[in-house]
Amino acid sequence: MRATSQPILVMGGFTGLTPYPATRHLSDLVSTHQLRYALLTTRRPPTPASAWVKRNCTPISPSAYGRTSEGSFTLHDCARRPN
């Protein structure tokens, strides 16, 4: 799934139990350019962090990164603010 060796931040993990950053920390990571993209799933209950991503980051069309269907994941670009 990963095409580069760039670091990633796991939020929730496979079980949904992996600790994730508080919204303030997530905001700081984005504002200091340490985090750009967030991949959310519809198969987990919403968290404060995922709600922050939906409010502050722009969803990217699956076709932009080679997906042919929506699936259960949405990729968001946190360097771009939603319209």
Kinemage of the C-alpha trace (Angstrom):
@kinemage 1
@onewidth
@group {chain A} dominant
@subgroup {mainchain}
@vectorlist {calphas} color= white
{ca met a 1} P 0.000 0.000 0.000
{ca arg a 2} L 2.843 2.418 0.784
{ca ala a 3} L 4.857 3.531 -2.239
{ca thr a 4} L 7.441 5.571 -0.304
{ca ser a 5} L 9.435 5.302 2.873
{ca gln a 6} L 7.861 8.454 4.318
{ca pro a 7} L 6.790 8.061 7.953
{ca ile a 8} L 3.134 7.487 8.759
{ca leu a 9} L 1.076 8.092 11.867
{ca val a 10} L -1.229 5.216 12.753
{ca met a 11} L -4.461 6.408 14.296
{ca gly a 12} L -6.510 3.585 15.761
{ca gly a 13} L -4.769 0.715 13.997
{ca phe a 14} L -6.401 -2.533 12.940
{ca thr a 15} L -8.326 -2.977 16.187
{ca gly a 16} L -9.107 0.702 16.719
{ca leu a 17} L -7.263 0.597 20.050
{ca thr a 18} L -3.899 2.111 19.010
{ca pro a 19} L -3.580 5.487 20.764
{ca tyr a 20} L -4.052 8.469 18.492
{ca pro a 21} L -3.092 12.093 19.042
{ca ala a 22} L -5.426 14.559 20.671
{ca thr a 23} L -6.877 17.086 18.237
{ca arg a 24} L -4.497 19.798 19.486
{ca his a 25} L -1.478 17.583 18.808
{ca leu a 26} L -2.878 16.628 15.404
{ca ser a 27} L -3.341 20.307 14.587
{ca asp a 28} L 0.232 21.025 15.673
{ca leu a 29} L 1.576 18.202 13.466
{ca val a 30} L -0.237 19.661 10.464
{ca ser a 31} L 0.728 23.281 11.161
{ca thr a 32} L 4.414 22.333 11.519
{ca his a 33} L 4.274 20.315 8.260
{ca gln a 34} L 4.996 17.012 9.996
{ca leu a 35} L 1.690 15.550 8.823
{ca arg a 36} L -0.034 16.153 5.511
{ca tyr a 37} L -2.371 13.263 4.693
{ca ala a 38} L -4.910 11.411 6.800
{ca leu a 39} L -6.565 8.174 5.754
{ca leu a 40} L -9.878 7.610 7.509
{ca thr a 41} L -12.120 4.567 7.483
{ca thr a 42} L -15.875 4.389 7.760
{ca arg a 43} L -15.541 1.055 9.570
{ca arg a 44} L -14.546 2.604 12.897
{ca pro a 45} L -16.534 4.858 15.191
{ca pro a 46} L -15.674 8.540 14.796
{ca thr a 47} L -13.094 10.003 17.161
{ca pro a 48} L -12.282 13.618 18.002
{ca ala a 49} L -9.207 13.258 15.755
{ca ser a 50} L -11.194 11.959 12.766
{ca ala a 51} L -13.781 14.725 13.250
{ca trp a 52} L -10.946 17.278 13.224
{ca val a 53} L -9.613 15.822 9.952
{ca lys a 54} L -13.080 16.022 8.351
{ca arg a 55} L -13.449 19.672 9.412
{ca asn a 56} L -9.945 20.845 8.537
{ca cys a 57} L -8.666 18.740 5.632
{ca thr a 58} L -9.805 18.354 2.035
{ca pro a 59} L -11.036 14.938 0.894
{ca ile a 60} L -9.217 13.610 -2.171
{ca ser a 61} L -11.123 11.786 -4.900
{ca pro a 62} L -10.205 8.075 -4.998
{ca ser a 63} L -9.516 8.392 -8.730
{ca ala a 64} L -6.685 10.855 -7.924
{ca tyr a 65} L -4.688 8.032 -6.348
{ca gly a 66} L -5.720 5.135 -8.564
{ca arg a 67} L -8.795 3.801 -6.757
{ca thr a 68} L -11.773 2.876 -8.887
{ca ser a 69} L -14.342 2.872 -6.083
{ca glu a 70} L -14.991 4.764 -2.884
{ca gly a 71} L -14.555 1.744 -0.601
{ca ser a 72} L -14.446 2.231 3.167
{ca phe a 73} L -11.504 4.670 3.201
{ca thr a 74} L -11.225 8.370 2.506
{ca leu a 75} L -7.913 10.161 1.992
{ca his a 76} L -7.692 13.786 3.154
{ca asp a 77} L -5.065 16.411 2.310
{ca cys a 78} L -4.448 18.456 5.456
{ca ala a 79} L -2.263 20.988 3.634
{ca arg a 80} L -5.409 22.127 1.816
{ca arg a 81} L -8.408 23.520 3.656
{ca pro a 82} L -11.892 22.323 2.614
{ca asn a 83} L -14.012 24.672 0.501
